[in-house]
């Protein structure tokens, strides 16, 4: 199973980088806008310039690239902050890494329940 996941990331994954000890480490993985039915995701916010708030992003990465809450991720010149990071394990160890991120520098409403 881990070989199949690794092949999918190499073939279809985006070029990503994580900041490790002051150095950007490149790898291939996925970063997608979070889609859920939660109240926070149903409420759309716009700024005075008409830009939608960046929301949350789901990360999936290879097992050898460690990520943790508070780490920085870079994709296509934009930076994201890990708010949650987990190891997804199978019988023989870590199969892939999963996380939730928010756009760095954006208004962070992580964990807020009202506006």
N, C-alpha and C positions, 0 to 999 in steps of 0.2 A: 504494500500500500504506500509506503513512504517513497518508493521509487516513482510511482505513478504521480504522486503529488509534486515531487521534485521536477519531473518532466513537464508537468502542466505549468509550473511557475517559470521554468526556463523558457518555454515556448510562448506563453501568453502573458506572463507577468510584466509589469512596468519596471523601468529602471528606478530603483529607490536607493536612498542612503540613510544610514543611522549614524548619529554622532556618538563615537566611542572614544573616550579618553582624549578628546580634543581633535580627533581625526574622523572625517566622514568615510564610512565603510560602505562600498557599493554592493548591491545584490539585486535580485529580481523577486518581485512579490506583487501583491495586490493592495490597493488603497481605493476604496469605493465610498461614495456618500452613503451614510446610514439611512436605511429606509425602515421605518416602523410605524406602528399605529399609536405610539405614545402621544400624549397631549403636547409635549414639547415639539415633536416633529410635525404635528398638524398645524401649529401656529407659525405662520410665516412672518418674519420681521424684515422690514426694508429700512435702509438708511435714507438720509435726505438726498443722496445721489442715486437712489434707486437700486442699490446693490442688496441682494438677499444675504442674510447672515449665513456664514459658512456651515453651521451645523456640526454634526458629528460624522466621523469617517470610520469605516471598518477596515482593519489591517489584517492581512494574512501573509506570513513570510516563512522562509525556510528555517528548519530546526537549528542550524548552526549559527544563525544570526540572533544573538540574545537581545531582547528588548525588555524594558522595565518602565513602570509608571514614572513619568517625569522626563523620559528620554525624548530627544528630538528626532524627527523623521523628515526627510526632504524628498519631494516628488515634483518634477518639472519646475524647479525653482521656488516652490512654496514650501514653507516649513509647518510641521504639525507637531503637537505635543501629545505624548501618550498619556491618557488618563487611566487606562487599564491595560494590562498585558498578561497573557496566560500562555502556558505550554499546553498543547493538545497532545496527549500521550496515547500510545497504543501499547500492545504487549511488550514490545522491545525498546520502548523509549519515546522521546519526543518525535512526533510526526511533522508538526508544523507549529508556528507561533501565531497567536491571534491577539488582536488588540482593538481598543477604541481610542480614537484621536480627535482632537479639536484643532482648528486652524490657529497657528501661533499669531498673536497680535490682534486677533479678533476678540470681540466682547465674548467672554467665557461665561455661559450660563449653566455650565456643568453642575448638576445637582440642585439647581434652583427649581422650585415648584410653582412660582408665580412671578409675574412681571410687575 
